[in-house]
Amino acid sequence: MESETTPLLIRSAPWDPRRSTIAGGLVLVTLTLERLAFYALVANLFLFLNLGGWSPRGSMTAVLILVGVSHFSALGGGWLADGLVGRFWALVIGLSLYVIGFTMLTVMASGVLCHRSPMTTSCVPETYAILICVGIAAGTVRANIPSFGAEQVKYGGTDSLRKFFNWYYWCVNTGSLLGVGALSYVALDMNHGFLRAFAGAGGCLMVALILFSLGRPYYIVHRPTGSVLRSILCILRDAIGSRCCQMRQTSIQSSPVLERRTRSQSQQSADRQSPGPVAQSPSWLDYAKIRYGGSHNDAAVEDVKRLGIVLILFTCLLPYWLVFFQIETGFQEQGLHLKIGFPQPGMGSTFNMPTAWLSLFDQVFILALIPLMNGVVYPTLDRFGVRISLLPRIAIGMGFSLLAAMSAGVLEYFSIKRWKEGYGIVQVIHNWTYNASDISLLWQVPQYCLVGSAEVFAGVAGLEFAYSAAPRPLQGVAMGMFSAMEGVGSLLGTTLISALSPVWIRHDSQHFEGHLDYYFFLLAGIQGIAFILFTSWLLVRRYRTLRQEIPVGIAT
């Protein structure tokens, strides 16, 4: 875009492999600790609020708001870095907000900030203030840490970038494993478990902030060069304004006299010229170009048009995100009403598995499946001449997402059926009693693994598409939009829960009088419709491509 300039380095930094390795390593360690804290909160927030007197609807809504704010605020985090302070200081600000938010959360868990009661909904204003603070911090870090890390290693060539992003994705899942696994166990099995878990997560964030700040001498840091979002808004404004002016001029020139004169001149011009291809009519964005009365060059406008195509694809992924976020909401609610106790042979006691541990299967499955796909499946398919591009991979991920929602719905259907047949139990979680069926919690493993499979295909391919399909000047905006669309999916899930909770999603004591299975089947229906439409579009697109490759004589 014409507003883009070559960023000036705050200090001259020739390529130094050792310095780059240190800088990239510090960024990845910071990422791991940040993801550990975030996923520890997301995985345990539902139970923490539920034990504080919140209803299932209120607890699920709070989780979705946290996730939604963290994704949607990524656009603001990108604007802060590009237009005001640069990526380094944006990350420092984001990590500092993180520390403040988790400090307040720890104080609230201790009962100092407000009094939590298991009988009534408590600490509502304080909870939402903390969640919004943490969500903004997470969005700011998420918007800037991938590109900041890539800047440290990009001068080593494409191989260095590939290795960095591979390690980046592994660190995200490693942090999630540690946060969900270790801290969920601390929250469940120790006195004052949530207090210690949140304090531990806050300590990890403090270490991350210190390590990241100490790495300042090793980093390649660029000055802010102005917000690309501002340029996009200017192009949209010019396109609308120029289009309106063009329409007014067309209305004036459409009088009978001017119309006959124009038709006569057009006929004379057509007689003098040989036949040729008909010029394509400009789109409404083309009116921002200089030749159509706007003030922007052609390349900048074409970049925005390509960004619009990327945005359309992100919209198609909204049903996928609705199912994906059930890991922290609907699946958690379902798990509380399945049998969590497992006898320990020879010990005469029962081990109660934390419901949040089931999400570990999603993470472990991802960590195992990605090397398998990259090292075995994709190379084997390539040898046979079969290459799965980004869009088909997204369609495959949608199919796995559909199966995950169906699996959860079927499990909930049989759980309700068993309860109504008299095969119910009563189990205690954090000194709070829950009605449950006698179906084991481990029956949730398939739906978590299916969500993990969907992430490997649709999630990873969508992120790769955001980086590769967007024009180079707008790649940062595209990454922010990808994260923001995840937030939109989370907020849509909040709206859906609010609309259905009076009938289908009941309070814990009335769980089996509701129909959580209908909610999962509804999500499966929404994802199924999106899957059919997207797959049909891919087939039509493929058919048209083949038709263009066939010679005209054969096609007829």
QUICORDA-V525736 format. One line per field, one symbol per residue. ss: DSSP state (a for helix, b for strand, c for the rest). phi: phi as a letter, one per 20 degrees, with the letter a starting at -180 (. if undefined). psi: psi as a letter, one per 40 degrees, with the letter a starting at -180 (. if undefined). A space follows every 10 residues. Layout:
ss=???
phi=???
psi=???
This chain:
ss=ccccccccbc ccccccaaaa aaaaaaaaaa aaaaaaaaaa aaaaaaaaaa cccccaaaaa aaaaaaaaaa aacaaaaaaa aaaaacaaaa aaaaaaaaaa aaaaaaaaac cccccccccc cccaaaaaaa aaaaaaaaaa aaaaaaaaaa aaaaaacaaa aaaaaaaaaa aaaaaaaaaa aaaaaaaaac ccaaaaaaaa aaaaaaaaaa aaaaaaaacc cbcccccaaa aaaaaaaaaa aaaaaaaaaa aacccaaaaa aaaaaaaaaa aacccccccc cccaaaaaba aacccbcaaa aaaaaaaaaa aaaaaacaaa aaaaaaacca aaaaacccbc bbbbccccbb bbccaaaaaa aaaaaaaaaa aaaaaaaaaa aaacccccca aaaaaaaaaa aaaaaaaaaa aaaaaaaaaa cccbbbbbbc cbbbbbbccb aaaaaaaaaa aaaaaaaaaa aaaaaaaacc caaaaaaaaa aaaaaaaaaa aaaaaaaaaa cccccccaaa aaaccaaaaa aaaaaaaaaa aaaaaaaaaa aaaaaaaaac caaaac
phi=.fefcffeff bfcffcgfff ffffffffff fffffgffff fffdfgfgff fenffgffff fffffgffff efffffffff ffdcdnffff fffffffgff ffffffffff nefbeecfec fclfffffff ffffffffff fffdffffff ffcffeofff fffffffgff fgffffgfff fffffffedc flffffffff ffffffffff ffffegfeee ddffdoefgf ffffffffff ffffffffff ffeefgffff ffffffffff fedffbffff ffeffffeff fdoeccffff ffffffffff ffffffeggf fgfgffgecf ffffffddfd ecfdgmdmcc eeffffffff fffffffeff ffffecffff fffemddeff ffffffffff ffffffffff ffffffffff enedcccdcl mcecfbeeff fffeggffff ffffffefff ffffffeeef fgfdffffff ffffffffff fffffffffd ffdeddfgfd geeebfffff ffffffffff ffffffffff ffffffffee gffffe
psi=ieehihihhd ihgihhdddd dddddddddd dddddddddd dddedddddd eeeiiddddd dddddddddd ddeddddddd ddeceidddd dddddddddd ddddddddde eddihhhedi hifddddddd dddddddddd dddddddddd ddedeeiddd dddddddddd dddddddddd cdddddddei hfdddddddd dddddddddd ddddedeeih hiiheihddd dddddddddd dddddddddd ddeeiddddd dddddddddd ddiiiiihhh iiidddeeid eeeaeiiddd dddddddddd ddddddeddd ddddeedecd ddddddfihe hhihheefih hhhhdedded dddddddddd dddddddddd dddeehhhad dddddddddd dddddddddd dddddddddd eefiihihhf fhhhhiiehi deeedddddd ddddddcddd dddddddddi ideedddddd dddddddddd ddddddddde ddddhiidef deeagddddd dddddddddd dddddddddd ddddddddeh idddd.
